[in-house]
């Protein structure tokens, strides 16, 4: 028996390590898109126009808040070209600003907005008017169009979010025990722990984590806004209303819960209603649908947390005691199974809605983390089956081991949730910006606006050429010092029968500057992305010694909406 028990524990450890390894694999060291992403811009980033535009039009893949948004266009001297204010379309996915006719020159577009999930975005890009105007490269700023975040540098924030989700589910799960299992709540716990003592501790922990998260989010919200604007952000946005309800509700929970079951149920629903306003549910085209699914999902997760806490605090021995015929354990077991089923169904339906039927699921960190979370839930189902079987047989020691494993999986799911709920469910679309350092040479490629079947502008920039020693004093085909040859090639991955397409590049003068990464810039314009779908971009740079520097990037090009 001891050998069998050891093997089972080894199996549990191996499964837990497998989940953690999966999470590690789907969290690359790079950057991941978060919140609303820019899908279309006119004029496009880093584009050159023959005639000046009359407006800036920006389109996003999720609904935006109708507060806190702005667009400004600056000339080369840093002066705004217009005092007009930005307006938002009724669908809350497009914002625009009109301005007078612009002379030839370089212009910087700066914009700010709030995603409907309440998170701020600030970005900028450049465009050029006039074919004879020297271009001003804006790759460094334009590369942040999607409000990208380096996951490794946000660990303190992920920890706070993890503590918040753990506190939210633990507090509501424990309070919920009195709603559906009052007999369990009335039992004395191990080491003298009583239900009300644990309730106050968990509610206090939840309140503290909520305040920490609110303070961090407020710190992000207030950047760039005047004091007079901050009240509008707090009271006129989903995230502001969410915290305006959640914080008082958490305080009231310390005094109102634990008295009457109807009050407990009402308090839980109020807390979940507030949480639903702070998340991607509000960014979907039909927010009422995803908002309702979010509350169902939270309810199921809370139920699971309450069952785990009941076994941890009361103990499997008391819950399976003969004086109640083991009915408490049976009730909790059924509740946990129902919770996991509801959790899985509501999660899959929500994910399908967010990703347009799981389209390009693996192309976003959100999608990869969602798959890791799904794997963890499947292990939970397996662990639950073992728990039910061992408890029915009266094998309390084995049941305790599986319950501990279930708790580990719960912590893993909480950790994944803390990160992936902050990321954008949709893979980034719109202008493509790619940079890679190859043997000391910086190679950057830009395709804008990256629309299939449209005229696109293609740019390639080479940096570090003069200082690396690998290309200095090398005459280029285009004249002057520079690479011997620069090639940009496109290959349709979805249609491999189509031969690779070579984009003819010409060298272009740029204003550059002492802080510019790039020594040489090349450009082309045309309908080379003729079909929507997945493409591979390949840039080859050749020096006079025939040394070749190559970089590749797969991306999607979509039809203009």
Buried (B, 14 or more C-beta within 10 A) or exposed (E): EEEEEEEBBEEBEEBBEEBBEBBEEBBEEEBBBBBBBBBBBBBBBBBBBEEBBEBBBBBBBBBBBBBBBBBBBBBEEEEEBBEBEBEBEEEBBBBBBBBEEBEBBBBBBBBBBBBBBBBBBBBBBBBBBBEEBEBBBBBBBBBBBBBBBEBEEBEEBBEBBBBBBBBBBBBBBBBBBBBBBEEBBEBEBEEEBEBEEBBBBBBBBBBBBBBBBBEBBBEBBBEEBEEEBBEEBBEBBBBBBBBBBBBEBBEBBBEBBBEEBEBBBEBBBBBBBBBBBBBBBBBBEEBEBBBBBBBBBBBBBBBBBBBBBBBBBBBBEBBBBEEBEBBBBBBBBEBBBBBBEBBBBBBBBBBEBBBEEBEBBEBBBBBBBBBBBBBBBBBBEBBBEBBBEBBBEEBBEBBBBBBBBBBBBBEBBBBBBBBBBBBBBBBBBBBBBBBBBBEBBBBBBBBBBBBBBBEBBBBBBBBBBBEBEBBEEBEBEBEEBBBBBBBBBBBBEEEEEEEEBEBEBEBBEBEBEEEBBBBBBBBBBEEBBBEBBBBBBBBBBBBEEEEBBBBBBEBBBBEEE
